[in-house]
Amino acid sequence: MTAAPQALRSTVDTRSDDYRRNRDTLLAKLAELDTEQARAVAGGGAKYTDRHRARGKLLARERIELLLDEDSPFLELSALAAWGTDYQVGASVVTGIGVIEGVECLVVANDPTVRGGASNPWTLRKTLRANDIALANRLPVVSLVESGGADLPSQSEIFIPGGRVFRDITRLSAAGIPTITAVFGNATAGGAYVPGMSDYVIMIKDRSKVFLGGPPLVKMATGEEAEDEALGGAEMHGTVSGLADLVAEDEADALRLARRVVARLNWRKQGPPPRPEVREPRLDPEELLGLVPTDLRVPFDPREVIARIVDGSDFDEFKPRYGTSLVTGWASVHGYPVGVLANARGVLFSEEAQKATQFIQLANASDTPLLFLQNTTGYMVGARYEQGGIIKHGAMMINAVSNSKVPHLTVVLGASYGAGNYGMCGRAYDPRFLFTWPNAKSAVMGPAQLAGVLSIVARQAAAAKGQPYLDEHDAAMREMVESQIEAQSLAQFLSGRLYDDGVIDPRDTRTVLGLCLSAIHSGPVKGADGYGIFRM
């Protein structure tokens, strides 16, 4: 006899003023997000897009669309990379996970409408993150290359760390993860090593140009007069150098050949398959829009979120009456079992830390991936809690997170402050994927708290020197600090610096998690055999 699942029930009043206010605020933030993502999709703008099309070329996302299986999803990653910097939003490259001939692959496509697809510091960071995802989740990598190499004005930030791109390609190959490159235009200088180090290389007749040095550089370096084709054309590489494994007639043919390469990989997933029968949540994901309070200092019940993203809204809670500021329990998402840790009242006490530690160990013992739903202000402070061992208990939880071997996924729903970010598997703890809701904020602490701490320190410093401390100066300092921290805590700012893998619509959370879990199961899913020393 099978035990009946525990279905979560909702107590949310979707007709209340608070719910409607929360919903309206989040919809406004989603409109802002749409505007910023449109900037990334626009690439270099109408002028350069039109010029690119006039040359008979497809745009980066059009190439991806033809590469992927018809009507299959594409999970774009780091779409807001470089937001808030001097570089184009999107960082002149498109990365994401899509299905090619039934195989989940990591796709990287240069956007040649942005400075010819040249790589700037954010292009590099975004590409390296994509390679990390491919290696961690055992995903074949398909690169659609058209790039003029490094963006020369920023070469000092690219050249030395950029060598890791080529190291990553060889390490993927050494790990048995196929790397496939299709060259749609220039792949010059260091960029020539992307096809040079790939397992499979496809070039296009009269289009592809792959060389370490183009005609001007060769002329300056050696005095030799050479044309593009003789130096690095597709025909030459296909018949003389042997760099091209396949030579396509045009872009569509190159994408067809890339699909055929993937079809012949004989690729098999190594993780357990999802459960065959998957039930949608009983509660409407549309209601996620109004669940998170406009003021992130106001707590909310994460079970309301869990009920709208897990299969059948079924959730078996673990230790429901102990450490109640952290909700833990077992569920499934699109047929894949997960252990869930979700902040209930923001702050983490010793009980929550100990509860989380045990739960993480149990997930590792059963080879179950972990889903962290962050809304935390950090670990509790104060004499009572220090005396009660909050440092060692918080360290215990962070130890468990650090040494857990099952895949981790993190979604920042609201606040993510202080060491709570660490204990709930923030970016520094290498979750397989980390996504953020548009209303989320993250920093060392809240803006008001940080400004207040600086004010106290400044007052004490002035008193120690016997100097006056003017209230008007204090007020100006507080306002400046709060504004700065607020701006640097926003989801777009953090995503622009690749501290997450994307800002997502809350209503898409279940779909995004399902795509990620499917990708994760391309590789084995195995828990830790041991941990470091826990301070008890």
C-alpha positions as CSV (number, residue, x, y, z in Angstrom):
1,M,0.0,0.0,0.0
2,T,1.4,3.4,-1.1
3,A,1.2,6.3,1.4
4,A,-0.9,9.1,0.3
5,P,1.0,12.3,-0.7
6,Q,0.6,15.4,1.4
7,A,-1.1,18.1,-0.8
8,L,-0.4,21.7,0.2
9,R,-3.4,24.0,0.6
10,S,-3.4,27.8,0.0
11,T,-4.5,30.4,2.5
12,V,-3.8,33.3,0.1
13,D,-6.7,35.8,-0.5
14,T,-6.1,36.8,-4.1
15,R,-8.8,39.5,-3.8
16,S,-7.0,41.3,-0.9
17,D,-5.5,44.8,-1.3
18,D,-2.1,43.5,-0.3
19,Y,-2.1,40.7,-2.9
20,R,-3.2,43.1,-5.7
21,R,-0.5,45.6,-4.6
22,N,2.2,42.9,-4.7
23,R,1.0,41.7,-8.1
24,D,1.0,45.2,-9.6
25,T,4.5,45.9,-8.3
26,L,5.8,42.7,-9.7
27,L,4.1,43.2,-13.1
28,A,5.8,46.6,-13.3
29,K,9.2,45.0,-12.6
30,L,8.5,42.4,-15.3
31,A,7.8,45.2,-17.7
32,E,11.2,46.7,-16.9
33,L,12.7,43.3,-17.4
34,D,11.1,42.9,-20.8
35,T,12.6,46.3,-21.8
36,E,16.1,45.3,-20.8
37,Q,15.9,41.8,-22.4
38,A,14.7,43.5,-25.6
39,R,17.9,45.5,-25.6
40,A,19.9,42.2,-25.6
41,V,17.8,40.7,-28.4
42,A,18.3,43.9,-30.4
43,G,22.0,43.3,-30.5
44,G,23.9,46.0,-32.2
45,G,20.7,47.8,-33.3
46,A,18.8,48.2,-36.6
47,K,21.8,49.6,-38.6
48,Y,24.1,46.7,-37.9
49,T,21.3,44.1,-38.0
50,D,20.2,45.4,-41.5
51,R,23.8,45.3,-42.7
52,H,24.2,41.8,-41.4
53,R,21.0,40.6,-43.2
54,A,22.1,42.4,-46.4
55,R,25.1,40.1,-46.5
56,G,22.7,37.1,-46.6
57,K,23.5,36.1,-43.0
58,L,21.2,34.9,-40.2
59,L,21.1,36.6,-36.7
60,A,22.5,34.7,-33.8
61,R,19.1,33.6,-32.4
62,E,17.9,32.7,-35.9
63,R,20.8,30.3,-36.2
64,I,19.9,28.8,-32.8
65,E,16.3,28.4,-33.8
66,L,17.3,26.4,-37.0
67,L,19.8,24.4,-35.0
68,L,17.3,23.2,-32.4
69,D,14.5,20.6,-32.8
70,E,11.3,22.2,-34.1
71,D,9.1,23.6,-31.3
72,S,11.5,22.6,-28.6
73,P,12.3,25.0,-25.7
74,F,15.5,27.0,-25.4
75,L,16.6,28.1,-21.9
76,E,18.6,31.3,-22.5
77,L,21.2,32.0,-19.9
78,S,22.6,35.3,-18.6
79,A,20.5,37.4,-21.0
80,L,21.3,40.6,-19.0
81,A,25.1,40.1,-18.9
82,A,26.9,43.4,-18.9
83,W,23.8,45.3,-17.8
84,G,24.8,48.6,-16.2
85,T,28.2,48.7,-17.9
86,D,29.5,50.4,-20.9
87,Y,29.0,47.3,-23.0
88,Q,25.9,46.1,-24.8
89,V,23.4,44.2,-22.7
90,G,23.8,40.5,-23.5
91,A,27.6,40.8,-23.9
92,S,27.6,40.1,-27.7
93,V,27.0,36.4,-27.2
94,V,23.9,34.2,-26.7
95,T,24.2,31.1,-24.5
96,G,21.6,28.6,-23.4
97,I,20.4,25.0,-23.3
98,G,18.4,23.5,-26.1
99,V,17.5,20.1,-27.7
100,I,19.2,19.0,-30.9
101,E,18.2,15.7,-32.4
102,G,16.7,14.8,-29.0
103,V,20.0,15.6,-27.1
104,E,20.2,18.5,-24.6
105,C,23.1,20.7,-25.6
106,L,24.8,23.8,-24.4
107,V,24.7,26.3,-27.3
108,V,27.0,29.4,-27.6
109,A,26.4,31.8,-30.5
110,N,28.4,35.0,-31.1
111,D,26.3,38.0,-32.0
112,P,28.2,39.6,-35.0
113,T,25.9,42.7,-35.0
114,V,27.7,43.9,-31.8
115,R,31.2,45.1,-32.8
116,G,31.6,42.1,-35.2
117,G,31.0,39.6,-32.4
118,A,34.2,40.7,-30.7
119,S,34.7,39.5,-27.1
120,N,34.7,42.0,-24.3
121,P,35.2,41.1,-20.6
122,W,31.6,40.3,-20.1
123,T,31.5,38.1,-23.2
124,L,34.4,36.2,-21.6
125,R,32.6,35.8,-18.2
126,K,29.4,34.7,-19.9
127,T,31.2,32.1,-22.1
128,L,33.2,30.7,-19.2
129,R,30.0,30.3,-17.2
130,A,28.4,28.4,-20.1
131,N,31.4,26.1,-20.2
132,D,31.1,25.5,-16.4
133,I,27.5,24.5,-16.9
134,A,28.3,22.1,-19.7
135,L,31.1,20.4,-17.7
136,A,29.1,20.1,-14.5
137,N,26.0,18.8,-16.2
138,R,27.6,16.7,-19.0
139,L,26.1,18.7,-21.9
140,P,27.6,18.6,-25.4
141,V,28.7,22.0,-26.5
142,V,27.7,23.5,-29.9
143,S,29.4,26.8,-30.8
144,L,28.2,29.0,-33.6
145,V,31.2,31.2,-34.2
146,E,31.4,34.5,-36.0
147,S,33.8,36.8,-34.1
148,G,36.6,39.2,-34.8
149,G,38.4,38.0,-31.6
150,A,39.1,40.2,-28.6
151,D,37.7,43.7,-28.3
152,L,41.1,45.4,-28.5
153,P,40.3,48.4,-26.3
154,S,39.6,46.0,-23.4
155,Q,42.3,43.5,-24.3
156,S,44.1,43.9,-20.9
157,E,41.0,42.4,-19.2
158,I,40.5,39.6,-21.8
159,F,43.9,38.3,-22.9
160,I,45.2,36.5,-19.9
161,P,42.0,35.2,-18.4
162,G,40.7,34.5,-21.9
163,G,43.0,31.5,-22.2
164,R,40.7,29.6,-20.0
165,V,38.2,29.3,-22.9
166,F,40.5,27.1,-24.8
167,R,41.5,25.2,-21.7
168,D,37.8,24.5,-21.1
169,I,37.2,23.2,-24.6
170,T,40.0,20.6,-24.2
171,R,38.8,19.7,-20.7
172,L,35.3,19.1,-22.0
173,S,36.7,16.8,-24.6
174,A,38.9,15.0,-22.1
175,A,35.8,14.4,-19.9
176,G,34.1,12.7,-22.9
177,I,31.8,15.7,-23.6
178,P,31.7,16.5,-27.3
179,T,32.5,19.9,-28.6
180,I,31.2,21.0,-32.0
181,T,31.9,24.3,-33.8
182,A,30.3,25.7,-36.9
183,V,32.1,28.8,-38.2
184,F,29.8,31.4,-39.9
185,G,32.4,34.1,-40.7
186,N,35.6,35.2,-39.1
187,A,37.3,33.2,-36.3
188,T,40.6,35.0,-36.2
189,A,43.6,35.3,-33.9
190,G,42.8,33.6,-30.6
191,G,39.3,32.9,-31.9
192,A,40.8,30.4,-34.3
193,Y,41.6,28.1,-31.4
194,V,37.9,27.6,-30.7
195,P,37.5,25.4,-33.9
196,G,41.1,24.4,-33.5
197,M,40.4,22.7,-30.2
198,S,36.9,21.4,-30.9
199,D,36.1,17.7,-31.6
200,Y,34.1,18.5,-34.7
201,V,34.5,21.6,-37.1
202,I,32.1,22.7,-39.8
203,M,32.9,25.6,-42.1
204,I,31.0,27.3,-44.8
205,K,32.2,27.7,-48.4
206,D,33.2,31.3,-49.2
207,R,32.1,32.4,-45.7
208,S,34.3,31.0,-43.1
209,K,37.7,32.6,-42.4
210,V,39.8,30.9,-39.8
211,F,43.4,32.1,-39.3
212,L,45.8,33.1,-36.6
213,G,46.8,36.2,-38.6
214,G,44.8,37.8,-41.4
215,P,46.4,39.3,-44.6
216,P,47.4,42.6,-43.0
217,L,49.1,41.0,-40.0
218,V,50.9,38.4,-42.2
219,K,52.1,41.3,-44.4
220,M,53.4,43.2,-41.5
221,A,55.0,40.2,-39.7
222,T,56.5,38.3,-42.7
223,G,56.1,40.5,-45.8
224,E,54.1,37.8,-47.4
225,E,51.2,38.7,-49.6
226,A,48.3,36.3,-49.0
227,E,44.6,36.3,-49.7
228,D,41.8,35.3,-47.2
229,E,41.1,31.9,-48.9
230,A,44.7,30.8,-49.0
231,L,45.2,31.8,-45.3
232,G,42.0,30.4,-43.8
233,G,39.1,29.8,-46.2
234,A,36.8,26.8,-45.8
235,E,38.0,25.2,-49.0
236,M,41.6,25.4,-47.9
237,H,40.9,24.0,-44.4
238,G,38.7,21.3,-45.9
239,T,41.3,20.1,-48.5
240,V,44.7,21.2,-47.3
241,S,45.1,21.9,-43.6
242,G,42.4,19.4,-42.6
243,L,41.0,21.7,-39.9
244,A,37.5,21.6,-41.4
245,D,35.8,18.2,-41.0
246,L,32.8,19.2,-43.0
247,V,32.3,22.1,-45.5
248,A,28.8,23.4,-45.9
249,E,27.3,25.2,-48.9
250,D,25.6,27.9,-46.8
251,E,24.4,28.7,-43.2
252,A,21.4,26.5,-43.3
253,D,23.5,23.6,-44.6
254,A,26.0,24.2,-41.8
255,L,23.3,24.0,-39.2
256,R,21.9,20.8,-40.8
257,L,25.4,19.3,-40.6
258,A,25.7,20.3,-37.0
259,R,22.4,18.5,-36.3
260,R,23.7,15.4,-38.1
261,V,26.9,15.4,-36.0
262,V,24.8,15.5,-32.8
263,A,22.5,12.8,-34.1
264,R,25.6,10.5,-34.5
265,L,27.0,11.1,-31.0
266,N,25.1,8.1,-29.6
267,W,24.6,10.2,-26.5
268,R,22.9,8.7,-23.5
269,K,21.9,10.3,-20.2
270,Q,23.6,8.9,-17.1
271,G,21.1,10.1,-14.5
272,P,17.9,8.4,-13.5
273,P,14.9,9.3,-15.7
274,P,11.9,11.3,-14.4
275,R,8.8,9.5,-13.1
276,P,6.6,8.6,-16.0
277,E,3.4,10.3,-14.7
278,V,3.7,14.0,-13.9
279,R,0.8,16.0,-12.5
280,E,0.7,19.8,-12.8
281,P,0.4,21.8,-9.5
282,R,-3.1,21.9,-8.1
283,L,-2.7,25.7,-7.5
284,D,-2.4,28.2,-10.2
285,P,1.2,29.4,-11.0
286,E,-0.3,32.7,-12.1
287,E,-0.9,33.5,-8.4
288,L,2.9,33.6,-7.8
289,L,2.8,37.2,-9.0
290,G,1.1,38.4,-5.8
291,L,2.7,36.2,-3.1
292,V,5.9,38.2,-2.4
293,P,5.3,41.4,-0.4
294,T,6.4,44.7,-1.9
295,D,8.4,45.3,1.3
296,L,10.9,42.4,1.5
297,R,11.1,42.9,5.2
298,V,7.6,41.4,5.5
299,P,7.8,37.6,5.6
300,F,5.6,35.3,3.6
301,D,4.9,31.5,3.6
302,P,7.2,29.8,1.1
303,R,4.8,26.8,1.0
304,E,2.5,29.0,-1.1
305,V,5.4,29.1,-3.7
306,I,6.2,25.4,-3.3
307,A,2.6,24.5,-3.9
308,R,2.6,26.3,-7.3
309,I,5.8,24.8,-8.7
310,V,6.0,21.1,-7.5
311,D,4.1,18.2,-9.1
312,G,0.6,17.9,-7.8
313,S,1.3,20.5,-5.1
314,D,2.4,17.5,-3.1
315,F,5.0,18.2,-0.4
316,D,6.2,16.0,2.4
317,E,7.5,18.4,5.0
318,F,10.5,17.4,7.2
319,K,10.6,18.6,10.8
320,P,7.6,20.9,10.3
321,R,7.5,21.9,14.0
322,Y,11.2,22.5,14.5
323,G,13.3,25.4,13.2
324,T,10.1,26.9,11.7
325,S,11.9,29.8,10.0
326,L,13.1,27.3,7.4
327,V,10.8,24.9,5.5
328,T,12.3,21.6,4.4
329,G,10.7,18.7,2.6
330,W,10.4,16.4,-0.3
331,A,8.7,16.9,-3.7
332,S,9.0,16.4,-7.4
333,V,9.3,18.8,-10.3
334,H,8.4,17.5,-13.7
335,G,8.9,14.0,-12.4
336,Y,12.4,14.6,-10.9
337,P,12.6,14.2,-7.1
338,V,13.9,17.2,-5.1
339,G,14.6,18.1,-1.6
340,V,13.4,21.7,-0.9
341,L,14.9,24.3,1.5
342,A,12.9,27.5,1.7
343,N,13.1,30.5,4.0
344,A,9.9,31.2,5.9
345,R,10.6,34.2,8.1
346,G,13.9,35.4,6.6
347,V,16.2,35.0,9.6
348,L,18.1,31.8,10.3
349,F,18.5,30.6,13.9
350,S,20.5,27.7,15.3
351,E,17.6,25.4,15.0
352,E,17.2,26.1,11.3
353,A,20.9,25.6,10.7
354,Q,20.9,22.2,12.4
355,K,17.7,21.2,10.7
356,A,19.1,22.2,7.3
357,T,22.4,20.3,8.0
358,Q,20.5,17.0,8.7
359,F,18.2,17.5,5.7
360,I,21.1,18.1,3.3
361,Q,22.8,14.9,4.6
362,L,19.6,12.9,4.0
363,A,19.3,14.3,0.5
364,N,22.9,13.2,-0.2
365,A,22.2,9.7,1.3
366,S,19.3,9.3,-1.1
367,D,21.0,10.9,-4.2
368,T,18.3,13.6,-4.3
369,P,19.0,17.0,-5.9
370,L,18.4,20.1,-3.6
371,L,16.3,23.1,-4.4
372,F,17.0,26.3,-2.4
373,L,14.3,29.0,-2.4
374,Q,16.0,32.0,-0.9
375,N,14.3,34.8,1.1
376,T,16.8,35.4,3.9
377,T,18.1,38.3,5.9
378,G,20.9,36.1,7.3
379,Y,21.8,34.4,10.5
380,M,20.5,35.8,13.8
381,V,22.7,38.2,15.8
382,G,22.7,39.3,19.4
383,A,24.3,38.2,22.7
384,R,21.7,35.4,23.4
385,Y,22.2,33.9,19.9
386,E,26.0,34.2,20.0
387,Q,26.1,32.4,23.4
388,G,23.7,29.8,21.9
389,G,26.3,28.9,19.2
390,I,24.9,30.6,16.1
391,I,28.4,30.8,14.6
392,K,29.1,27.1,14.9
393,H,25.6,26.1,13.8
394,G,25.7,28.5,10.8
395,A,29.1,27.1,10.0
396,M,27.7,23.6,10.2
397,M,25.0,24.4,7.6
398,I,27.5,26.1,5.3
399,N,29.8,23.1,5.7
400,A,26.9,20.8,4.7
401,V,26.1,23.0,1.6
402,S,29.7,23.2,0.6
403,N,30.4,19.5,0.7
404,S,27.1,18.3,-0.6
405,K,27.6,16.5,-3.9
406,V,24.0,16.2,-5.2
407,P,23.1,18.9,-7.7
408,H,21.9,22.2,-6.3
409,L,19.4,24.6,-7.8
410,T,18.8,28.0,-6.3
411,V,16.0,30.6,-6.9
412,V,16.2,33.9,-5.1
413,L,12.6,34.8,-4.4
414,G,13.1,37.9,-2.3
415,A,15.9,39.0,0.0
416,S,19.3,37.4,0.0
417,Y,21.4,39.1,2.6
418,G,24.5,38.3,4.6
419,A,25.8,34.8,5.3
420,G,22.2,33.6,4.7
421,N,23.1,33.9,1.0
422,Y,25.9,31.4,1.6
423,G,24.0,28.9,3.7
424,M,21.2,28.9,1.2
425,C,23.6,28.1,-1.7
426,G,24.4,31.4,-3.3
427,R,26.6,31.9,-6.3
428,A,29.8,31.3,-4.4
429,Y,28.7,27.8,-3.5
430,D,28.4,26.7,-7.1
431,P,24.7,25.7,-7.5
432,R,24.3,24.0,-10.9
433,F,21.8,26.8,-11.8
434,L,20.8,30.0,-10.0
435,F,17.9,32.2,-11.1
436,T,16.4,35.4,-9.6
437,W,12.9,36.8,-9.5
438,P,12.7,40.5,-10.7
439,N,11.8,41.8,-7.2
440,A,14.8,40.0,-5.5
441,K,17.7,41.9,-3.8
442,S,21.0,40.7,-2.5
443,A,23.8,42.4,-0.6
444,V,25.9,42.1,2.6
445,M,22.8,43.5,4.4
446,G,19.8,45.7,3.8
447,P,20.5,49.3,2.6
448,A,19.1,50.9,5.8
449,Q,21.0,48.5,8.1
450,L,24.3,49.1,6.3
451,A,23.9,52.8,6.3
452,G,23.1,52.7,10.0
453,V,26.1,50.6,10.8
454,L,28.4,53.1,9.0
455,S,26.7,55.9,10.9
456,I,27.4,54.3,14.3
457,V,31.0,53.6,13.3
458,A,31.5,57.2,12.1
459,R,30.0,58.7,15.3
460,Q,32.2,56.5,17.5
461,A,35.3,57.5,15.4
462,A,34.5,61.2,15.8
463,A,33.9,60.8,19.5
464,A,37.2,59.0,20.0
465,K,39.0,61.9,18.3
466,G,37.0,64.5,20.3
467,Q,35.5,65.9,17.1
468,P,31.9,67.0,16.5
469,Y,29.7,64.8,14.3
470,L,27.1,66.8,12.4
471,D,23.6,65.4,12.0
472,E,23.2,66.9,8.5
473,H,26.4,65.2,7.4
474,D,25.1,61.9,8.8
475,A,21.8,62.2,7.0
476,A,23.5,63.0,3.7
477,M,25.9,60.0,4.2
478,R,23.0,57.7,5.0
479,E,21.0,58.8,2.0
480,M,24.0,58.3,-0.3
481,V,24.9,54.8,1.1
482,E,21.3,53.6,1.0
483,S,20.9,54.7,-2.6
484,Q,24.1,53.0,-3.6
485,I,23.4,49.8,-1.9
486,E,19.8,49.8,-3.2
487,A,21.1,50.2,-6.8
488,Q,23.7,47.5,-6.4
489,S,21.2,45.1,-4.8
490,L,18.8,45.0,-7.7
491,A,18.2,41.9,-9.7
492,Q,19.3,43.5,-13.0
493,F,22.5,44.7,-11.5
494,L,23.4,41.3,-10.0
495,S,22.4,39.5,-13.2
496,G,24.4,41.9,-15.3
497,R,27.5,40.8,-13.3
498,L,26.6,37.1,-13.8
499,Y,25.8,36.5,-10.2
500,D,22.9,34.5,-11.4
501,D,22.0,32.6,-14.7
502,G,19.0,34.9,-15.4
503,V,16.1,36.9,-14.1
504,I,12.9,34.9,-14.6
505,D,9.2,35.6,-14.5
506,P,7.9,33.8,-11.4
507,R,5.3,32.1,-13.4
508,D,8.0,30.4,-15.4
509,T,9.8,29.0,-12.3
510,R,8.4,25.5,-12.6
511,T,9.3,25.3,-16.4
512,V,12.8,26.7,-15.8
513,L,13.4,24.2,-13.0
514,G,12.2,21.3,-15.1
515,L,14.5,22.2,-17.9
516,C,17.4,22.5,-15.5
517,L,16.6,19.2,-13.8
518,S,16.4,17.5,-17.1
519,A,19.8,18.9,-18.1
520,I,21.3,17.9,-14.7
521,H,20.3,14.3,-15.3
522,S,22.4,14.2,-18.4
523,G,25.2,13.3,-15.9
524,P,25.1,11.0,-12.9
525,V,23.4,12.2,-9.7
526,K,25.3,11.0,-6.7
527,G,25.5,12.3,-3.1
528,A,28.5,12.9,-0.9
529,D,30.2,10.0,0.8
530,G,31.6,12.2,3.6
531,Y,31.9,15.7,5.0
532,G,34.4,17.8,6.9
533,I,34.4,18.2,10.6
534,F,31.1,19.6,12.0
535,R,31.4,21.8,15.1
536,M,28.7,20.4,17.3
